[in-house]
Amino acid sequence: MKYANTGLFEFCKQLGHALLKNKAADEEMVYYVPEQYQGYFGENATYIKKNSLHKYWMPTYFRPAVWHTTFQSSRYTPQAGNTKMVLTIHDLNCIHEKQPPGKVKAILKSVQKNIDRADHVVTISQFVMNDVKTHLHLKDKPTSVVYNGGHLDAFPDFDAPAYRPAKPFLFSLGGVNAKKNFHVLPALLVGNDYELIIAGPILDEHYKQRIQVTAQEHGVADRVKITGAISYPDKYWYLRHCEGFLFPSIAEGFGIPVIEAMTMGKPCFLSTKTSLPEVGGPLSYYFLDFEPAGMQEVFRNGMHDYRQKNPASAIQAYAARFSYDNMAKGYLDIYRSLY
């Protein structure tokens, strides 16, 4: 939970709350979190403050029955002993982003080290599990796929978004960097009067400029707004009022924003890369490539199909399968199998 407004933060936040909600009365949940999150999940839990020195040596006075390492490369792991360890692997995006070989090797080495320590390995999609089996060594350890949830906190009375569009708008959400592939989206504004809102923390200022340059090239710069990080009420407002949700990412272990948009019954336009077809399912629309003409055709046809069929209720029912309660129950079953 070091970086707010990210998918990993949302995963940890929602898992923490859902575990407390679904645990048995005789089970104690202990949260190992930074100082600012002591007490974050309420009074019915125990808290231990993260200390950077624990990356090198975890105190032996703290010996839980099960330790859950919630990020694949984390250096915060229990000492060898009676404590069982569950490891969640969110993605091996370094491979799909085609990062330098030396960096890929270092990342895979750190993940492999945690796999070697783990007693049970979890991935957040079958796509990621397939990646792990291809590029790493599980050594016959027990494995599970536990899908993320996608609950969207509701703020029905909120009506003061960070930026209020003047026209019908399309919405996209995520950390602004190259893997999210946002720069291909301005092309979808050609030939219509939509605005495009891209929200999320600016992780790469140069990439933000690339989006803006692309918008200028298509002559739609005045209809593209990059807001930066937004609040939960803002997110609810944009998802509630947008005409469609766009997510052209090229590397996702899951893609929580897709399920959040689907909980509102919105048409979702996704890339076919990595896990997104698995998560978006048959009720989403997919860009087969990122050439402007092809994307525009998918978008036009998808919006026409959505208006003709009105599948909002079916989309919401599909999204309901991906709940944080189901996610927490999946992890609780794994914890209980180890003690």
C-alpha positions in Angstrom: 0.0 0.0 0.0 2.9 2.3 -0.7 1.3 4.0 -3.7 -2.3 5.1 -3.6 -4.5 5.2 -6.7 -2.9 2.1 -8.1 -4.3 -1.4 -8.8 -2.0 -3.0 -6.2 -3.2 -0.5 -3.5 -6.8 -1.2 -4.4 -6.2 -5.0 -4.2 -4.6 -4.7 -0.7 -7.3 -2.3 0.5 -10.2 -4.4 -0.6 -8.7 -7.7 0.5 -8.0 -6.3 3.9 -11.5 -5.2 4.5 -13.1 -8.3 2.9 -10.9 -10.7 5.0 -12.2 -9.1 8.2 -15.8 -9.4 7.0 -15.5 -13.1 6.1 -13.1 -14.6 8.6 -14.3 -17.0 11.3 -14.8 -15.7 14.9 -11.7 -17.6 16.1 -9.4 -16.3 13.4 -7.2 -13.2 14.0 -6.2 -11.0 11.1 -2.8 -9.1 11.5 -1.9 -6.3 9.1 1.7 -5.5 8.3 1.4 -2.0 6.9 3.2 1.4 6.8 2.7 3.7 9.8 0.1 5.8 8.1 -2.2 2.8 7.7 -2.0 1.6 11.3 -5.7 1.1 12.3 -6.8 1.5 8.6 -9.0 -1.6 8.6 -10.7 -0.9 11.9 -10.4 -2.0 15.5 -11.1 -5.7 15.0 -7.6 -6.4 13.7 -4.0 -6.3 15.0 -1.4 -4.1 13.4 2.4 -4.3 13.0 4.3 -1.4 11.6 6.4 -1.9 8.5 10.1 -1.3 9.0 12.5 -1.1 6.0 15.0 -3.1 8.0 12.6 -6.1 7.9 13.5 -6.6 4.3 16.8 -8.0 5.6 15.6 -9.7 8.8 12.0 -10.2 9.9 11.7 -10.3 13.7 11.2 -13.8 15.1 8.9 -12.7 17.9 6.2 -12.3 15.2 5.3 -15.8 14.1 1.8 -15.9 12.5 0.4 -19.2 11.3 0.2 -17.9 7.8 1.9 -14.9 6.2 0.5 -13.6 2.9 3.0 -11.8 0.7 0.7 -9.7 -1.5 3.2 -8.6 -4.1 5.3 -11.0 -6.1 8.7 -9.2 -5.7 8.2 -8.0 -2.1 11.2 -8.5 0.2 9.0 -8.6 3.2 8.7 -12.3 3.9 8.8 -14.4 7.1 11.8 -16.1 8.4 12.1 -19.8 7.7 10.3 -21.8 10.3 6.7 -22.8 11.1 5.1 -19.8 9.4 3.5 -20.8 6.1 3.7 -18.3 3.3 1.1 -17.5 0.6 2.4 -15.6 -2.4 0.2 -13.6 -4.8 1.7 -13.0 -8.3 -0.2 -10.2 -10.1 1.7 -10.2 -13.4 4.9 -10.8 -15.3 4.3 -7.6 -17.3 8.0 -7.1 -17.7 7.9 -9.8 -20.4 5.0 -8.3 -22.3 6.3 -4.7 -22.1 9.5 -6.0 -23.7 11.8 -4.4 -21.1 15.6 -4.8 -21.3 16.7 -8.4 -20.9 18.8 -7.6 -17.8 15.8 -6.0 -16.1 13.5 -8.9 -17.0 16.1 -11.3 -15.6 16.4 -9.4 -12.3 12.6 -9.2 -11.9 12.1 -12.9 -12.6 14.9 -13.8 -10.2 13.2 -11.8 -7.4 9.8 -13.5 -8.1 11.5 -16.9 -8.2 13.0 -16.3 -4.8 9.6 -15.7 -3.3 8.1 -18.7 -5.1 10.9 -20.8 -3.5 9.9 -19.6 0.0 6.2 -19.9 -0.6 4.0 -22.8 0.5 1.1 -21.8 -1.9 1.3 -19.7 -5.0 -1.7 -17.6 -6.2 -2.2 -15.7 -9.4 -5.0 -13.2 -10.2 -5.9 -14.7 -13.6 -5.3 -17.9 -15.6 -3.3 -15.8 -18.0 -0.8 -14.9 -15.2 -0.7 -18.6 -14.1 0.2 -19.6 -17.6 3.0 -17.0 -17.7 4.3 -18.2 -14.3 4.4 -21.8 -15.5 6.2 -20.8 -18.7 8.8 -18.5 -17.3 9.4 -19.6 -13.6 9.6 -22.9 -11.7 6.8 -23.8 -9.3 8.4 -27.1 -8.2 5.1 -28.9 -7.6 4.0 -26.3 -5.1 0.2 -26.0 -4.6 -1.3 -23.2 -6.9 -4.6 -21.4 -7.3 -6.1 -18.7 -9.4 -8.1 -16.3 -7.3 -9.7 -13.5 -9.3 -9.7 -9.9 -8.1 -12.9 -8.2 -7.2 -14.2 -5.0 -8.7 -16.5 -3.4 -6.2 -17.2 0.3 -6.9 -17.9 2.5 -3.9 -21.1 4.5 -4.6 -21.5 8.2 -4.1 -24.9 8.9 -5.7 -25.2 12.4 -4.3 -21.8 13.5 -5.5 -21.9 16.0 -8.3 -18.6 17.9 -8.2 -16.1 16.0 -10.4 -12.5 17.2 -10.7 -13.3 18.1 -14.3 -16.8 18.4 -15.6 -17.0 17.7 -19.3 -19.2 19.9 -21.4 -20.2 17.1 -23.8 -20.9 13.4 -23.7 -17.6 11.7 -22.9 -15.6 8.5 -22.9 -13.6 7.5 -19.9 -10.3 5.7 -19.2 -8.6 5.0 -15.9 -5.1 3.9 -14.8 -1.6 5.1 -14.0 -0.4 7.2 -17.0 2.5 5.3 -18.4 3.4 3.5 -21.7 1.9 0.1 -20.8 -1.6 1.6 -20.5 -1.4 2.6 -24.1 -3.6 5.6 -23.7 -2.0 7.5 -26.6 -4.1 5.4 -29.1 -7.4 6.7 -27.7 -7.6 10.2 -29.1 -8.2 8.7 -32.6 -11.6 7.5 -31.3 -12.8 11.2 -31.2 -12.4 11.7 -34.9 -15.8 12.0 -36.6 -17.8 12.5 -33.4 -18.3 15.1 -30.7 -17.2 13.1 -27.6 -14.7 14.3 -25.0 -12.1 11.9 -23.7 -11.2 11.9 -20.0 -8.1 9.9 -18.9 -7.7 9.7 -15.1 -5.0 8.3 -12.9 -1.6 9.3 -11.4 0.9 10.6 -13.8 3.6 8.0 -13.6 5.5 9.2 -16.7 5.4 12.9 -17.7 6.9 12.2 -21.1 4.2 9.7 -21.8 1.5 12.2 -20.9 3.0 14.5 -23.4 2.9 11.8 -26.0 -0.9 11.5 -25.5 -1.3 15.2 -25.9 0.8 15.2 -29.1 -1.2 12.4 -30.5 -4.4 14.3 -29.7 -3.0 17.3 -31.6 -2.2 15.2 -34.6 -5.8 14.0 -34.8 -7.1 17.6 -34.3 -8.9 16.7 -31.1 -6.6 18.2 -28.4 -9.4 20.4 -27.1 -11.5 17.4 -26.3 -8.9 15.3 -24.4 -8.5 15.9 -20.7 -5.8 14.2 -18.5 -6.9 14.8 -14.9 -4.2 13.1 -12.9 -5.1 11.1 -9.8 -8.8 11.4 -8.8 -10.9 10.6 -5.7 -13.2 7.7 -5.2 -16.3 10.0 -5.6 -14.7 11.3 -8.9 -14.2 7.8 -10.2 -17.8 6.9 -9.4 -19.1 10.0 -11.1 -17.1 9.4 -14.3 -18.0 5.8 -14.5 -21.7 6.6 -13.9 -21.9 9.3 -16.5 -19.6 8.1 -19.3 -20.9 6.8 -22.6 -18.2 4.1 -22.7 -15.1 2.8 -20.9 -11.8 2.4 -22.8 -8.9 0.3 -21.6 -6.4 -0.4 -24.4 -3.6 -1.6 -22.0 -1.0 -3.9 -23.4 0.0 -5.6 -20.1 -2.4 -6.4 -17.3 -2.5 -9.2 -14.8 -6.2 -8.6 -14.3 -7.6 -5.0 -14.8 -9.7 -4.0 -11.9 -11.1 -0.8 -13.7 -12.7 -3.0 -16.3 -14.9 -4.8 -13.6 -15.6 -1.4 -12.0 -16.9 -0.1 -15.3 -19.0 -3.2 -15.9 -20.6 -2.9 -12.5 -22.2 0.3 -13.9 -23.3 -1.6 -17.0 -21.1 0.4 -19.3 -19.8 -0.8 -22.8 -16.1 -1.6 -22.4 -13.6 -1.4 -25.2 -10.5 -3.3 -24.4 -7.3 -4.5 -26.0 -6.9 -8.2 -26.6 -3.5 -8.2 -24.8 -2.6 -10.4 -21.8 -5.5 -11.0 -19.3 -8.1 -8.6 -20.7 -10.2 -11.0 -22.8 -10.3 -13.4 -19.8 -11.6 -10.6 -17.5 -13.7 -8.6 -19.9 -15.5 -11.7 -21.2 -18.0 -12.0 -24.1 -19.9 -8.8 -23.3 -16.9 -6.4 -23.9 -15.6 -5.1 -27.3 -12.1 -5.7 -28.4 -9.5 -3.7 -30.4 -7.8 -6.2 -32.7 -5.0 -3.8 -33.3 -4.2 -0.1 -32.6 -4.4 1.3 -36.0 -6.8 4.3 -35.9 -9.2 3.1 -38.7 -9.6 -0.4 -37.1 -10.1 1.1 -33.6 -12.7 3.5 -34.9 -14.6 0.7 -36.6 -14.6 -1.4 -33.5 -15.8 1.6 -31.5 -18.6 2.5 -33.9 -19.8 -1.0 -34.3 -19.6 -1.6 -30.5 -21.6 1.5 -29.6 -24.2 0.6 -32.2 -24.5 -3.0 -30.8 -24.7 -1.7 -27.3 -27.6 0.7 -28.1 -29.4 -1.9 -30.1 -29.2 -4.7 -27.5 -29.1 -2.7 -24.3 -27.1 -5.3 -22.4 -26.4 -3.2 -19.3 -28.1 -5.6 -16.9 -26.3 -8.6 -18.4 -23.0 -6.7 -18.0 -23.7 -5.9 -14.4 -24.6 -9.6 -13.7 -21.3 -10.7 -15.3 -19.3 -8.2 -13.2 -21.0 -9.4 -10.0 -19.1 -12.7 -10.3 -15.9 -10.8 -9.5 -16.6 -9.7 -5.9 -14.2 -8.9 -3.1 -16.1 -11.3 -0.8 -15.5 -14.1 -3.3 -11.8 -13.1 -3.5 -11.5 -13.1 0.3 -13.2 -16.4 0.7 -10.8 -17.9 -1.9 -7.8 -16.7 0.1 -9.3 -17.8 3.4 -9.7 -21.3 2.0 -6.0 -21.3 1.1 -4.9 -19.9 4.5 -6.9 -22.6 6.3 -5.4 -25.3 4.1 -2.0 -24.4 5.6 -2.6 -24.4 9.3 
